[in-house]
Amino acid sequence: MQRPVVLLIDDEIGYAKVIQDALQPLGIEVLIATNATEALLLYQQVNPSMILLDVMMPEIDGLTLLRWLREHSDQRRIPIHVVSAKSTPADQKAAIKAGADGFLAKPFTFEELRHLIIEHLHLPPVTATGQAPGGPGNGQ
């Protein structure tokens, strides 16, 4: 089974590294893009399993990038979730209208993030230690 790849598009590299570290115990590879140009290059190269997309970014804002991805992609429909501090009901509605599959408001807990990833990538639930059932260290 191929390891899932999440493309995280966010210009705050420190935040992105924390997310990358939080998802690593789930066996997920997280690729980080800090702007739309990097994001499009990675998107075309790796065919990610899921995209987490910030709204407020340099060059092109996240919603513009989201609309472009939905209109121009010939790849399978990849789940795209907007992850943003701009989280009013109007912001969330705009994200869904632009083509987002969901919205996660910053700040969020690691548990909320893990639940979102597990649900949309159809991964087995993790235990409190971060291991999937049947994984290393459970005596099986």
C-alpha positions as CSV (number, residue, x, y, z in Angstrom):
1,M,0.0,0.0,0.0
2,Q,1.4,3.4,-1.0
3,R,2.0,6.0,1.7
4,P,-0.6,8.8,1.5
5,V,0.8,12.3,0.6
6,V,-0.8,15.5,1.9
7,L,0.2,18.7,0.2
8,L,0.1,21.5,2.7
9,I,0.0,24.9,1.2
10,D,0.8,27.6,3.8
11,D,3.3,30.5,3.8
12,E,4.0,30.1,7.6
13,I,6.8,27.5,7.5
14,G,7.0,27.1,11.2
15,Y,3.3,26.2,11.4
16,A,3.7,23.9,8.4
17,K,6.6,22.0,10.0
18,V,4.4,21.4,13.2
19,I,1.7,19.9,11.0
20,Q,4.2,17.8,9.2
21,D,5.5,16.4,12.5
22,A,2.0,15.8,13.8
23,L,1.0,13.7,10.8
24,Q,4.2,11.7,10.5
25,P,3.1,9.1,13.2
26,L,0.1,8.3,10.9
27,G,2.5,7.2,8.2
28,I,1.6,10.3,6.1
29,E,4.1,12.2,4.0
30,V,3.5,15.9,4.2
31,L,4.9,18.1,1.4
32,I,5.0,21.8,2.1
33,A,4.5,24.6,-0.4
34,T,4.8,28.2,0.8
35,N,3.2,29.8,-2.3
36,A,1.0,29.0,-5.3
37,T,3.9,28.5,-7.7
38,E,5.5,25.8,-5.4
39,A,2.1,24.3,-4.8
40,L,1.3,23.9,-8.5
41,L,4.7,22.3,-9.2
42,L,4.3,19.8,-6.3
43,Y,0.7,19.1,-7.3
44,Q,1.7,18.2,-10.8
45,Q,4.7,16.1,-9.7
46,V,3.2,14.0,-6.9
47,N,-0.6,13.7,-7.3
48,P,-1.3,14.2,-3.6
49,S,-3.9,12.2,-1.7
50,M,-5.2,15.4,-0.1
51,I,-4.5,19.1,0.0
52,L,-4.6,21.4,3.1
53,L,-4.8,25.0,1.9
54,D,-4.4,28.3,3.7
55,V,-6.3,31.3,2.4
56,M,-4.0,34.2,3.2
57,M,-0.8,33.7,1.1
58,P,1.5,35.8,-1.0
59,E,1.2,36.0,-4.8
60,I,-2.2,34.3,-5.2
61,D,-4.6,33.8,-2.3
62,G,-5.8,30.3,-1.4
63,L,-9.3,30.6,-2.8
64,T,-8.0,31.7,-6.2
65,L,-5.6,28.8,-6.2
66,L,-8.5,26.5,-5.1
67,R,-10.7,27.6,-8.0
68,W,-7.9,27.2,-10.5
69,L,-7.2,23.6,-9.2
70,R,-10.9,22.7,-9.5
71,E,-11.2,24.2,-13.0
72,H,-7.9,23.0,-14.6
73,S,-7.0,19.7,-13.0
74,D,-7.2,16.6,-15.1
75,Q,-6.3,14.4,-12.1
76,R,-8.9,12.6,-10.0
77,R,-10.8,14.8,-7.6
78,I,-8.5,15.3,-4.7
79,P,-10.0,16.3,-1.3
80,I,-9.1,20.0,-0.6
81,H,-9.7,21.4,2.8
82,V,-9.2,25.1,3.6
83,V,-7.3,25.6,6.9
84,S,-7.5,29.3,7.9
85,A,-7.7,31.8,10.7
86,K,-10.2,33.6,8.5
87,S,-13.1,31.5,9.8
88,T,-16.3,33.5,9.9
89,P,-19.4,31.8,8.4
90,A,-18.9,34.0,5.3
91,D,-15.3,32.9,5.0
92,Q,-16.3,29.2,5.3
93,K,-19.1,29.7,2.7
94,A,-16.7,31.3,0.3
95,A,-14.3,28.4,0.6
96,I,-17.0,25.8,-0.1
97,K,-18.3,27.9,-3.0
98,A,-14.7,28.0,-4.4
99,G,-14.6,24.2,-4.3
100,A,-13.3,23.2,-0.9
101,D,-14.5,19.9,0.5
102,G,-14.3,21.2,4.0
103,F,-13.0,23.9,6.3
104,L,-10.8,23.7,9.5
105,A,-10.5,26.9,11.5
106,K,-7.1,27.9,12.9
107,P,-6.2,27.4,15.7
108,F,-7.3,23.7,15.8
109,T,-6.2,20.7,17.9
110,F,-4.0,17.9,16.6
111,E,-6.9,15.6,17.3
112,E,-9.2,17.6,14.9
113,L,-6.5,17.5,12.2
114,R,-5.9,13.8,12.6
115,H,-9.6,13.1,12.5
116,L,-10.0,15.1,9.3
117,I,-7.1,13.3,7.7
118,I,-8.1,9.8,8.8
119,E,-11.7,10.4,7.7
120,H,-10.8,11.7,4.2
121,L,-8.0,9.3,3.5
122,H,-9.8,6.3,4.9
123,L,-7.0,5.4,7.3
124,P,-7.4,3.2,10.3
125,P,-8.0,5.1,13.6
126,V,-4.9,5.7,15.7
127,T,-4.5,4.9,19.4
128,A,-3.4,7.4,22.0
129,T,0.2,6.5,21.2
130,G,-0.2,7.6,17.6
131,Q,0.0,4.0,16.3
132,A,-2.6,2.4,14.1
133,P,-4.2,-0.7,15.7
134,G,-2.0,-3.8,14.9
135,G,1.0,-1.6,14.5
136,P,4.4,-1.9,16.2
137,G,4.6,-2.2,20.0
138,N,1.2,-3.8,20.6
139,G,2.4,-7.4,21.2
140,Q,1.1,-8.8,17.9
